[in-house]
Amino acid sequence: MKRVLLTLLASAVMFSGCGFKGGTIIKVNNQNITKSQFEQAYKDAAKHSQLAQMGIDVPEDEDNLMYLMLKDRVVNEIIVKELINQEMEKRQITVNRDDIEREREKMIDKVGSKEKFNEILKQNGVSKSQFEKDLAQEIKMRKLVDIIHPVSISDSQAKDFYNKNISKFKYPDKVRASHILISANRNEIKQQLMTKNKTMNDIEMNAEVQKIMEERYHKAEKIASQLKHNPEKFEAIARDESDDTMTAKNGGDIGFFAKKDMVPQFADVAFSQKPNTISGIVQTPYGFHIIKVTDRMAAGQQPYEKVKEQIKMFMAAQEQVKALQMFLTNLKSHAVIDYVDQSYNPVQIETKMKKIAAERKATIKATQQAQPAEK
């Protein structure tokens, strides 16, 4: 059960738009959004993208399809953020020091200690000032949502949800594992090479891709050899070498997962291992993995009393998410949005994406047609 509301709010408030300089690119109800604001927001979004988490650089080439897709998303998020800020100011929603300290204490209680809490911030590269800034914005968002659509879920409603969705609270056999990933995906490597060198022909490109794949396999081989002689160093090596930056911070720990949660190549190996054993090299679409199984959990069902509060949060969040989405749609439809620089207009971005996609399709078709003649 996820806190959907906070996920939505986090994406809506991913970026703070104060104090930047630069030319105006968009006006929202006559409030300026600058190029500097966009650039900072794009960097933040790129840093937290799935590609970045796999150790792949997100492009900054304005003629790159991935860049344009992320640009389109960021432009929308900046506009939404500005509209939300304007609404908060209109409703005089504020956050004081007591609000922040109260929420901080709740978080510390959940993780167990202040030391552990500070360590989590450090591992994720979040400074105290940035944490407080983000937390203040989140509290303001909660206050706004509570005003827009206050909601309270009763015990009977929660129990009814549990009974009607009993299958959701059953879980299959699970394994807890850690892994070390050396990222190696042919298509992604090729995309990176195309971005850096647009003059390579297919033969040169394939040769370079193969070379990089072999280099990364040899790196995985070297790590596997180290672990064979020093298995106790798994967590330390994961922190230093794994390209999965999200799990590397925790020594490669993925946590518990069901077989269906992972790609088959990974799951088959993990579920065939005994606890405290380390696999050989496992190749998946993401690259080369070395897997350490640390625990197992038999299938079962979560009792109602254990999940009651989570159900209430989930149900309340669902209601508030719908209300917030409608509210934001209404705000945007009544806003005066002026794209001072038309290259940031979503219509223009979409047109450019279609053009690049069509050109790429034509190039692939021409290459395929030329291959029989070359043979």
N, C-alpha and C positions, 0 to 999 in steps of 0.2 A: 504494500500500500504506500503510494508516494504522496508527498505533499505537493500536489499539482499546482496549487495556488502560488506557492513560493517559487516554483520553477518558472511559472509565467511571469511573475513579478520580477524575478531576477533577470529574465531576458528583456523585459520592458525597461528595466532600470540599470542596464549593463554599463551605463556610461554617464558621467556627470558633465553637464554642459556649461560650466561656469569658468570664467576667467581666461578664455582662450582668445588669441588674436588671429587675424587673417581675414581675407576677403570673404564677403557674404556670398554664400552659394544658394541658400534657401531662406525664405521668410515665412514664419508660421505665426499667423495673426499679428503680423508686423514685428515679430521678434526675430532677430538675426540668428542664423546658424552659419558658422564660418567653415572655411575649408580646413582650418586647423582642428576644429571640433571633429569633422568627418575623419581626418587622418588619424587622430587619436583613437576614435571609436573603431576604425577599421583595424588598427594595430591590436586593440584589445580583443576584437572578435576573432582575428586571425590567430592570436596567441592561444585562445581557448577552443579553437576549432578541432574537429576530429583528426584532420590531417596533421596539425601541429602536435597533437597528443601522440601521434605515431612517429614523430620526428621528421615530418615532411614539411618543407618550407611552403607557406602559402604565397602564391605569386603576387607581385605588385605591378605587373605589366597590365596596362589598361586595355590591351587587346586580347587578354587571356580570358577564357570563358569562366574559369573558377573565380578570377578576380571580379568579374562583372556580377556573378551570382551573389558573391559575398557583399559587393557594393550595394546591390539592390536591397539586400536584407538590412544592411547597416543604415542606409538612408531612411528606410521605414522606421527603424528603431529610434533613430535620432528625432524624427518628427513626433513619434509617439511619446518619447521622453519629454520633449518640449511641451506638448499638450498636457501631459500629466503634471508637470511643474506649474504650468499656468493654472490648472484646476486646483492644485494644492494651495497656491497663493491666493486664489479667489476665495477658497473656503477657509483660509487662515489656518491651515493644518501645520502644526509645528511639533518639534521633538525637543525635549529638554534632557539635561544630563541624567536625571533620575530614570527616564525612559531607557536610555542606553545602558546604564548600569544594571537595571533590572533584567534586561534581555541578555546581557553578558553573563550575569550570574546563572540564569537558566541554562545557558550553553555550557558553562563550566560544570554545573551539576550533571549534565548529560554525559560529558566526556570523562568525568571522574575527579579531575583536579585542575587547579589553575596552571600548574606546570605542564600538564598534558595538553591543555587548551593552547598555551603559548607555543608549544612544540608543533602543534598542528598548523598554527598560523605560519610559523617559521618554515615548515616543510612545504607549504603552499606559496611561499614567497609573498605573504601578505603582511604589510606593516601595521602597527597599532593604529596609526592615523587613518590608513585606508580602510581598515576593518570598521572603525567607528563611523567613518563617512558612509560606507555601504550599509551598515546596520541602521544608521539614522534614516537613510532613504527607504530601507525596507519597512521600518516602523511607520514612517509617514504613509507608505503605500497601504499598509494594513489598516491604518486609520481611515484612509480614503475608501477602501473597500468596505469597511464596517459601516461607513456612512451611506455608501451607495446601496449595499444589500446586507443588512445585519441578518445573521442566521444562527439558529441554535438547534442542535440535533439531540433528540431525546433518547433515553435508553431503549425504549420500545422501537423507535425507528432504526437504531443501530442493530438491535437483535433481529428485526425483520430483514434487514439487509444481509446479515450473517446467514440466516436460514435460507434465504432465496439464492444466495451465492456461495453455498457451502463448498462447492468445488474449488473456489478461489482460495480457500484456506487449507486445502490439502497440498502437500508438497511431496515430490518424488525423492528417490535416493539422491543425495547430494555429496559432492566432494569439495573439500577446501584445498586450494592449490596456490602455489606461487609460480611465477615464470620469469624467464629472462628472454626478451625478444630482441632479435637483430632484424630490423625491418627490411624486407626485400620483396617488393611487388613489381613485376615486370612493367605493367602499365604505368604505375606511378613513377618508376625510374625513367621510363621513356618520356613521360610528360615533363619531368624535370629537365631532361636533356634537350627536349624540343624548345623549352623556354630559354635555356642558356645558349643553345647553338641551333639556329634555324636553317643552317646550310647543310647539315648532315643528310646523306642519302640513306635509304633503308638498310643497305648492307652495313654501312658504318654504324648506324644507330643500333642495329641488332647485335653487332659485335661488341659495342660498348656496353649495352645492357647486359649481355652475357658475362662480360668481364666483371661488372659491378656485382652481379648475382654471385659469382664465384668468390669474389673478395669477401662478401658478407657471409657466405657459407664457411669460408676458412676462418673468419672471426668467430663464428658460432662453434666451430670445431675446436678452436683454441680454448674457448671458455669451457666447453664440455670436458676437455682434457684436464683443465685446472680443477674442475669439480670432482672428477674421478679420484684425484689424489687428495683433495681438500673439500669434501662435501659440506663441512661446517661453514665454509665461506660463501655459501649460496646467497644469503641476504646481502652481504657486503658487495659481492660482485653484481648483483641485481641493481643495487643503488648506483653503482658506478657505470655499468655497461648497458643496461636494458634501455631499448628505445621506446618502451612503453612508459613514458614519464609519469603517468598517473599512478601506476603500481610500483614503479621503481622507488618512489619515496618511502614506501612501506616494505622495502626488501623484496619486492615482486609479488606481494600478497594480493590475490584477486578476491579472496573471500570464498564463501560457499556458493556453489552454482549447480544447477541441474544439467543433465546431459544435453538437453535441447537448447540450453542457453549459449553453447559454444559451437564453433564450426566443427564438423564431424572429425576432421583429422586431429584436432586438439582434444575433443571430448573422448574419443575412443582410447587415446593413450592415457589420459588422466584417470578415466574410470577403470582402466585395467591395472593401475598401479596400487601398491599398498602404501599406507602412510609412512612418511619419512624415507621415501625412495625418490631418486632423481632419474628422469628419463634421458634418453639420448636426444639427438636433434630431431625435432618434429617440424615438418614444413606445412604451412597453411597459406592461404592467400595473403596473410599479413607479413609473412617472412619465416624466419627460423626461430623456433622456441626450444627452450630447455625447461622442463616442467618438474616441479617438486610438489608431491602430494603431502599435505600436512594433517588432514583429518577426513573423516567420513561421517555422514548423517543418514540414518535409515529413514525411509518414507514415513509420513505421518500427517496429522492434522492439528492446526493451531486451535486451542480452545477459545471459546467466545470471550471469556473474561480477560484473556491475555491480549486480544486484539480490539477490544471494545473501543478504547480511546483512539486507536488508529483509524477505526471505521468512522468514528464521529468526525475526526479531522478530515478524512477523505471526503465524506459526504458534504461537509460544510464547504470544503475547498471546491468541490465540483460545482456547487450552487454559485459560489462567489466567482469562480472562473467564468461561468456563463454570463453572469451579471457584468463582470468587468469587461469581457469581450464586447458585449452589446454597448456598454458605456463608451469604450474606446472607439468603436465603430461610429457611434453617434457623434463623439467629439470630433473625429476626423472629417466626417461628412459635413459638419457645420463650420469647420475651420477654413480660414483663407490661407491657402498654401501657394506661395509664389516661388517657382524654381528660377531664381535669378540666373544661375548657371544651368543651362538646359541639359548639360551632360549628366546632371544628377536627377533629372526627371525620370521616374520609373518607366515611362513610355519609351523614352530615348534609350535607356539601358536595355530594355527588353528587345527593342528593334536591333540594337547592336549585337545582342546575344544570338538572335535568330540569324543574322547575317553571317556571323562567325561559324555558327553550327552548320549552315548551308555550305559555306566555303570548305569546311572540313569534310563534309559528306561528299562533296564533289571531288576533292583531292583523293579521298579513299577510293571512290568509284573509278577515277582515272588510273590510279595505281593498280587496282584489281584487273582492269581491262588491259593494262600494259603488260602484266605478268605473263600471259600465254605467249605473247610476241617475243618476249625476252627469252623464254624457255626454248 
